[in-house]
């Protein structure tokens, strides 16, 4: 690619000299080549230029696609490694991130590859100026002051465009967020008749009009100055070249060669100034992508001794002790002095009033967040001392909203394994049998190869939930987390899922969060949470006998 750029630049300079020679011949200057030889030279030159240009543009296209893929891969990899709390920021919505990756990676890749082709313009310009100075210093020097003025106009244009991009970014991010939410909730928008209001909300995402207008005017003025210079230099070159020729200070060959070269330099000023728009957008995009690529995940990590490292697997089967505080806001604690001992190898149920902190406990168990005070231990090991990937490899969760991906059943099951490529049919059938969904899958014409559609929409709610249970079991977790796993199902599907969960609970620690108390009455231990505190604990019969909060919750569900 670089070699082709250099060849193209050299070819441009040679072409300008050749044009000067040809024009000089028209004025009667002697030429040692015959007419046929000159025709052969020009024909060969045309094929040469075509080959160099074609090769350069072809390599530029391939390089652009490769750079775009690498940027997207690196950015997504970095984003996926960030802690969950990173995405709690309002400025990092799904719509904004999606639009940002799509827009900026393309802009950077396109501009970076085009920049290589623009290098040949710069090299050709330098070569042309050197040729002009060699052939006629008096004539060639006329171009230099105007190039400096054009450079100053270009610098001012870049500065103005940087401010324009920053002002546009906020409104674009807000609009992307609304669009993403609208597409995700299109059925809700339709039933509520909010189509016009949604479009209006997007149209109201505007930038700071006063400052935007000021910097846009600066950009337009700088671009106008740059384009005016081209015509001013053209007029001046005609006048000055004619004077030098009349006085005999320049030969016809030098006159036409410098003319051709100077006009080549002058009339690339306008395209280059337009190209600065793309460069500025790419620089702005790189600033944003660089913030993703260079950010280190903010996970608290303590040292783990060699002895402790060897016992992590055993520890994950032990009791889980929660003793902590965790804020939802600076003035309000989601968990306030909470102390729990979740029994290893048993079913531990957590229930209570809405907003009491139940789901927060599950998030902390998965180390999506770290407590402000206190600790979380698995079998006596501090959770922060266990490498995050190792800890999460021992966990699996089945949530209220079934999370499935576009693809077939086998793909959705295999994503639960550490190495999906090593997943074998016997394992798939075993976990699906435990999840009470094997018969259904085998009844399908394509079996495990059946495409389930976006988010699993081609399956019923109960089928999606049982598929998620099978995926969790394929992970063979030490700790199984169930977050309202049956709350959105009808009675028939709930019974099927309950049977699947009973199979899934054997031989592992299970933590169940539930509002439906009927689903946890057989739990080995029940914890009742209210306002971030533990208010009751015991078996179902024990808590009913106390006739306190748990008893009141049961009566409210009768």
N, C-alpha and C positions, 0 to 999 in steps of 0.2 A: 504493500500500500504506500509506504513512504517513498520507495524507489519510483513508483509510478507518479507520485506527486512531483518529485524532483525532475523526472523526465518531462512531465507536462509543462513545468515552469521553464525549463530550458527550451522546449519546443516553441513556447510562446515568444521568447526573446528572438530565436532564430527566425520565426515567422515574420516578426516586425522588421527585422533587417532585410529579409527577402522581399517584403512589400516595398520597402524603401528602394531597393535595387531595381525592382520592376517599374516603379513610378519614375525613377531616374532615367530608365531606358526610353520612356515615352518622350522625355525632353531631349533625346539625342545623345545621351551619355553612352560611351562605348561599352560593349559586353563581349567577353571572350567566348561565351557559350552560344551554340547555334539555337535556332528556334526549336528544333526537335528535342535537343538536350534540355532546354528550359522547360518544355512541356513534360518531359519525363521526370525532372526534378520536382515540379509542382504536383504531379500525380503521385509520386512516391511519398512526398510530404503529406498529401491529403490522407493516404492510407495509414501512414505512420501516426498522424494525429488522431485519426479515428480509433486505431488500436489502443493508443495510450489512454484516450478519454474513456473508451468503453471499459477497459480494464480497471481504471480508477473508479468509475461509478459502480461497477459490479462489486468490487471489493468493498466499497463504501457501504453498499446495501447489506452485504453479508455481515460486515463488522457492526453495523447498526443493530441488526437483529440479535447478534451475539451479546453485545453490550447491554441491550434492553433485558434479555433473559437473565444475565448475571446480576444486574441491578435489582430486578424484582426478586430473584431468589435470595440474594443477600439481605435485602430489606425485610422480606417476609420471615426469614430465618431469625433475624435479630428481634423482630416484633414478637414472634412466638416464644422467645426466651424470656421476655419481660415478665415481671410479677403482675398478678391480676390487678392490684391496686393502681398500676400505671394506667389502666384503661378506665378507671373511675373518673378521670378528668373529663370535664365537659368538652374540651377542645379535641378529644380523641374519640369521636364517635365512629361507628362502623362506616357510615357514609363518607365521612371526611377521609378516613384512612384509605378506603377503596379508591376514591377519586384521586387522592394524593399520589398513591402508588401508580395508578394508571396514567395520570397526566405527567408527573415529573419524570418517571423512568423513560417514557417515550421522548419527552423533550430533551433530556440529558443525552440519551443515546443518539438521537437524531442530530443534535447540535455538535456533539463531540466528533462524530464521523464527518459531518459537513465541514467542521473546523479543519480537518486534515486536508480537505480539498481547497479550503480557503488559504491554506499555507502556500499552495502553489501560486495563488494570486499575489501573496506577499513576496514570495521569492521572485516571481515574474516582474513585480514592480521594482524590486531592488536591482534585478538584472537589467531592466529597461533603463533605470536611472543611471546605472554604471555605463551602459552602452551610450546613452545620450551624452554623458560627460566625456567619454572617450572620443566620440565623433565630433562633438561641438560643445565645449564647456559653456560658452556664452548662451547657447540656445537651451541646453539641458538644465542649467541652473535656474531658469525661470520657473520651473515647476515646484521647487523645494518649498518656498514660503507658503504656497497654497496647500501643499500636503500637510504642513504643520497646522494650518487653520482648520483643515478638514479633520485632522486628528483631535484637535481641541473640541470641535463640534461633536465628534463621535464620543469623546469622554463625557461631555455634558449630557448627551443622549442616554448613555448607559446609566449615569447617576439618576436621571429623571425616571427611566424605566424601572430601576430598582425600587424606587418609592411607589410607582404605579402598581407593580406586582405585589408589594406588601399590602397595599390598600385593597387590592382586588382579592387577596387570599382569604381574608376574614369573611367576606360576603360569599365567596365560592364554597368555603367550608360549611357555612350555615345552610346554604342551599343544598349541598350534597347530603347533609344530615337529614333534612326534611324529605328529600327525594327518596333516600334509603328507607326511612320510616314509612313513607307513603306506599312504596312498592311492597314492603314487608307486611303492611296492614291494609292492603288494597280492598279486601272484602269488608273490613270495618268501615273504611272511608266510603265505600259504595252504599252500604246499608244506612249510614248516617247522613248521606247526601252532602259530604264535605269536599267534593271534587273542586268546586270553585274556590272554597276557602283555602284549600291546599295550594292551588296555583297562585292565589293571592299572597300567601305566606312566602312562597318561593320568590315571587316578584318583589317583595319587600326587603329581601336580603340585599341591601345596597351598601356601597362603600361610602367613606367620608367624602361627600361631593366637593366640598371647598378645596381640600388639599389634593384630591384626585384631579380636579380640573386644572389646578396650578401646575402640577407636575406633567400632565398631559400636554399642556400648552408649551412648557419648556422643551419637551421631547419633540413636538412638531416644529418648533422654531429651530432647534439644533439640526433637525433633518432637512429643513428648508435651506439653511445656510450651507450645509454640505452639498446639496444638489445645485445651488446657485453657483458654487465654486466651479463646478464642472464647466458651465457655460462661460464663466468669466475667464477661466484659464484657456478655453478653446479660442475665444476671441483674441486674447492676448498673444497666444502662440502664432496665430495667423499674422497678426501685425508685426511681431518681433521677427518671425521667421522670414517674412517678405523683406524687411529692412536688411537683415543679415545677408540674404541672397543677392539683393541689389548691390550691396557694398562688396560682394565677393568674399565674405567672411565664412561662408559655408558652402559645401559642395552639394550638388543635387541629391546624391545618394544619402549623405548625412542629413540633409533637410527632410527628405521624405521618411527616412528611418526614424528620426527623432519625432517627427510628426506622428507617425503610426504608434510609436511606443508611448509618447506622452498622452495621446488620446486614449490609448488602452488603459493607462493608469487613471486618467481623469474619469472615464466613464464606468470604472468599477467602484468609484466612490459611492454612488447612489445605491447599488446592490449591497455593498458592504454596510452602509448605514441601515438599510432594511434588515440585514442579517443580524445587526446588533440587537434587534428586538428579540430574536430567538436566543441569542447568547445570554441576554439578561434574564429571560425566563428560565433558561437552563441553570444559570448560576443561582437563582432564587430556589429552584427545585432541588439543586444539590445541597443547599443549606438545610433544607427540610429533611431530605433523605439522610444526610450526614448525621442529623440529630437522632435518627433511628439506628443507623449503623454503628455509631460510636457509644451509644448508651449501654451501660453495664446494668444488668438486673440488680435490684436493690433487695436481695435476700440476705437476712441475717444468717450467718454460718459460724458455728463453733467447731472447735477441733474435736475429732473423734479418735480415741486411742485405738491401737491395733487390736487389743482385746475386745473393746466395744464393737469395733468394726466387724469382727467375726461373729458377734452375737446379735447382729441387727435382725436377722431372720427370726430368731427365737423371740426377740423383744417385740416384734410386730404381732406376735400371737399372745402377748401378755396383756395385763391391765393397762388401760389408758387413763392417765390422771390429768385432769384439767383444773388448773388453779390460776386464774387470770382475770384481767380487766381488758376490755377492748371498746374503743369509742366509735359511735356512729357520727357524732358531732363533738366538738371540743367541750361542749357543756353537758353532754348526755352520754352515758355509758351504755352500750348495747349489752355488755356483760359486766356486771359490777360485783367483784369479789366472788366469782363463781368457783365452786369446788365440786368436781365430779370424779368418781372412779367408775369407769366403764369396764365391766368384767370381761376379761379375755375369754374367747370361745363361747360366749353367751350372747343372747339377744337383748340389747339395751335400747329401750324406747325413750324418746324425749318428746314430751308434749307440753301443752300450756296455752296461754292466751296468745293471740296474734301480736306480733311485734315484740315478743318476750326475749328473743335472741336465739331461737332454736336453729334457724338456718345459719346464723353466724357461727355457731359451734361447728357445723359441718364444714364451713369455709375455713375455719381455723384448723380443723383436723387435716384438711388437704393442703394446709400451708399456703392458701391463697393470700392470707394476711398473717401478720405476727402480732401477738398481744403487746399492749403498752406496758403491762406489768404481769408478773407471774410466769408460769411455764406450762408446757404441754409435754408429757412424757409418754413414750410407748415402751412398756415393759421395763421401766426405770431409765430409759435412754431419753435425753432431751431431744425433742423433735428438731431443734436447730442444729444439733450435732450430727444428725443423719443426713447425708447428701440428699438434696431435694429429689433428684431423679430416682434414687433408690427408695426413698420413702413413698413416693407416688406410685412406684411399681408394685407396692404391696396393697394399694388402695383401689377400689372400684366403686362407682356410684351409679345409682338408678334414680333419676329425678322425676318430678311430677310431669314435666314436659319432655317427652321422648325426643332425644337428639339423634337424628339419623342423617345420613349423607346421601346425595344423589349417587346411584350406582346399584349394583345387585346385592342380594342378601349376603353372599359370601364376603364381599368387600366390607360391608357394614359390620359383619362379625369379626373379621380379621383385624380391623383397626384397634380392637381391644387388646391385641397381643403385642409383646415387645418387638418381635420380628414377624410381621404379617406373612412374609414369604414362606416361613417355616410352618405355617398353620396346616394341619393335616385333616382329612375328611373325618377320621375317627373322632378327633377332638370336637369338630363342629357338630357332628351328630350327637355326641355325648352331652354337650352343654345345651343343645336345642331340646333334647329329650328331658333334661332337668328343668328347662324353662317352659315345658309343655307346649312347644311350638313345632316340634319335629314333624308330627303328622300333617300339620297344615303346609309346611314347606314341601314335603314330599308329594302332597296332592297337587301342587302347582305344575304346569306343563314343563317349565324350565327349572324347577327345583331351586337349588341354591343360586342359580344363575339368573333368577327372576329380578328384573329391574323394578325397584320400589318407588322411583320417581323422586322429585325434589323433596327433601325432608321426610321421605317415607309416606307421601300423601296417598299412595296406592294401597296402603294397608289401613286396617281399622285401628282405633286407639288401643285396644287390647293387644292386637298383634304387634304394634309398634313397641308397646311396653314390654312384652315378653321377649321380643328380639333384643331390646336393650338389656334385659336380665341375662339372656344368653351371652351377649357380648361381655358383660361384667364377669360372668362365670368363666369365660374363656381366658380371662386374665388371671384366674386362680388367685384371687386376692386374699391376703391375711385378714383384711378389714373390709367389710362390705357396708357401704353407706346407702341408706334408702331415704330419699327426701320426698315425702308425700307420694309414694310410688303408685298408690291406688286411688288417690282422691278424686281424679277426674274421670273415673270409669263407672260404667253402669254395673248393676248387681252381677250379671252373668260374667262379664269380663273381669270384674273384681275378684270373683271366686277363682277364676282360672289363674289370674296373676298372683293371688294369695297362695295358691298351691305351688306355683313356681317359686315364690319367695321362700316358702318353707323348705323346698328342696335346696335352694341356694344358701340357706342359713346354716346348713349342717357342717360342722367342723371348722367354723371360722367366727371371728368376732363380728357382730352385726350391730350397727347403730341406726335406729329407725327414728325418723322425725315424722310425726303424724298428728293430724287434727281429729281424724276418725278414730275414736278410742276403741271401737269394736275390733279394729285391725291390730291392736297391740295388747289385747287383754291376755294373750298367752306369752307375752315377753317375760324373760327371766327377771328383768329389773326395769322399773319405770321411773323416770325423773320428770318432775313437774317444774317448769320454768315460768317465772312471771317477772317482768320488768328487769330482766338480766340477772335474776337471782334464783337459786335453787330453793323452792319452798316445800317440796315434798319428794319422797322417794320410797320405793318399795315395790312389792308385787301388786297386781290388780286387786286381789282380795284385801290386802293390807290397806291400800289407799281407799277403797270403798268403805272399809270399816271405820276409817278416820273421819269420814264425812266432811272433808275440807274442800279445797279447790278442785281436786280431781273428781270428787263426788259431784260437785256442782257442774262440772263440764259434762259428765255423763248424763245428768238430768236434762241439761240443755239440748242434748242430742236425741233424746227419746221422742 
